[in-house]
Amino acid sequence: MKKVLFLALFATAMAALSFTAAQKPWEKLGERTVNYGLDHDEIMVTATEGRFTALKIKVKRGGINMHKLVVVYGNGERDEIELRNDFAPGSESRVLDLNGNKRIIQKVIFNYDTHNIANKKAVVELWGRH
């Protein structure tokens, strides 16, 4: 009986550990208030912030049409991620997995246009997962 109880507790503990490992926290890397019309902006990210496996975008205040992101890594390599998403205020992108293993990010450049009927500039936040 003690052996069965031990195995049940061990299985429960392992399940809890695997769940928390899969739910790694997101870290805010920066934000930009975007201009009206067709434009691009960049958010600088430093090596001191660590290595990342995924990114996501959150949009606040105004709407935006995000065309693509260009992720510039610490070693100078670049990844272009096509988004072509219309973001309403308060929405966010899907999880954008980065190529390779954990990567140091130098900066992220985003190309967009605004379709802002409410006359509010959108705030774009960049989030990274370790």
C-alpha positions in Angstrom: 0.0 0.0 0.0 2.8 2.4 0.8 4.5 1.7 -2.5 1.3 2.5 -4.4 0.9 5.8 -2.4 4.5 6.7 -3.1 4.1 6.0 -6.8 0.9 8.1 -7.0 2.6 11.0 -5.2 5.7 10.8 -7.4 3.5 10.8 -10.6 1.6 13.8 -9.4 4.8 15.7 -8.6 6.3 14.9 -12.0 3.1 16.0 -13.8 3.2 19.3 -11.9 6.9 19.9 -12.8 6.3 19.2 -16.5 3.3 21.6 -16.5 5.3 24.5 -15.0 8.2 23.8 -17.4 5.8 24.0 -20.3 4.3 27.3 -19.0 7.5 29.5 -19.1 6.7 33.1 -18.2 6.7 35.9 -20.8 9.0 38.9 -20.3 8.2 42.4 -21.7 11.1 43.4 -24.0 9.9 46.9 -25.0 7.1 48.9 -26.5 6.6 51.6 -29.2 3.9 54.1 -29.8 3.4 53.9 -33.6 2.8 56.7 -36.1 -0.1 57.0 -38.4 0.1 55.6 -41.9 2.6 53.1 -43.4 5.8 53.0 -41.3 8.3 50.8 -39.5 9.8 50.9 -36.0 12.2 48.9 -34.0 12.6 47.7 -30.4 16.2 47.2 -29.2 16.8 44.1 -27.1 20.1 43.5 -25.3 22.0 40.3 -24.5 21.6 41.0 -20.8 17.9 40.2 -21.2 18.9 36.6 -22.0 18.1 34.1 -24.7 14.6 33.6 -26.1 12.7 30.8 -27.8 9.6 32.7 -28.8 8.1 36.2 -29.3 4.6 37.6 -29.3 3.1 41.1 -30.0 0.4 42.8 -28.0 -1.4 45.9 -29.3 -3.1 48.5 -27.1 -5.0 51.8 -27.6 -5.4 51.8 -31.4 -5.7 49.4 -34.3 -2.8 48.4 -36.5 -2.1 46.2 -39.5 1.2 44.4 -38.9 2.9 43.3 -42.1 6.0 41.5 -40.9 8.6 41.4 -38.1 12.4 41.2 -38.8 14.2 39.6 -35.8 17.9 40.5 -35.8 19.9 38.1 -33.6 23.1 38.8 -31.6 25.2 37.2 -34.3 23.7 39.4 -37.0 21.5 36.7 -38.6 18.0 37.8 -39.5 14.6 36.1 -39.6 11.6 37.6 -41.4 8.3 36.6 -40.0 5.3 37.4 -42.1 2.3 38.4 -40.0 -0.2 40.2 -42.2 -2.5 40.5 -39.2 -5.0 43.2 -38.3 -4.8 43.8 -34.6 -7.6 45.5 -32.7 -6.8 47.3 -29.5 -6.2 44.8 -26.7 -5.3 41.9 -29.1 -2.1 39.9 -29.4 -0.3 37.8 -32.0 0.1 34.0 -32.0 3.2 32.6 -30.4 6.1 33.2 -32.9 8.6 30.4 -32.3 12.2 31.5 -33.2 14.4 29.4 -35.5 17.2 27.5 -33.8 17.5 26.9 -30.1 17.5 29.8 -27.5 18.6 32.9 -29.3 20.0 36.3 -28.2 18.0 39.0 -29.9 19.6 42.3 -30.8 16.5 44.1 -32.1 13.1 43.5 -33.7 11.9 45.6 -36.6 8.2 45.7 -37.4 6.5 47.0 -40.5 2.9 48.2 -40.2 0.2 50.6 -41.3 -2.5 52.0 -39.1 -6.2 52.1 -39.9 -7.1 54.3 -37.0 -10.7 55.6 -37.1 -10.6 56.5 -33.4 -7.6 58.8 -33.9 -5.6 56.9 -31.2 -2.0 55.9 -31.7 -1.5 52.2 -31.2 1.1 51.0 -28.6 2.9 47.8 -29.8 4.5 45.7 -27.0 7.1 43.0 -27.7 7.2 40.0 -25.4 9.7 37.2 -25.2 9.7 33.7 -23.7 12.9 32.2 -22.4 
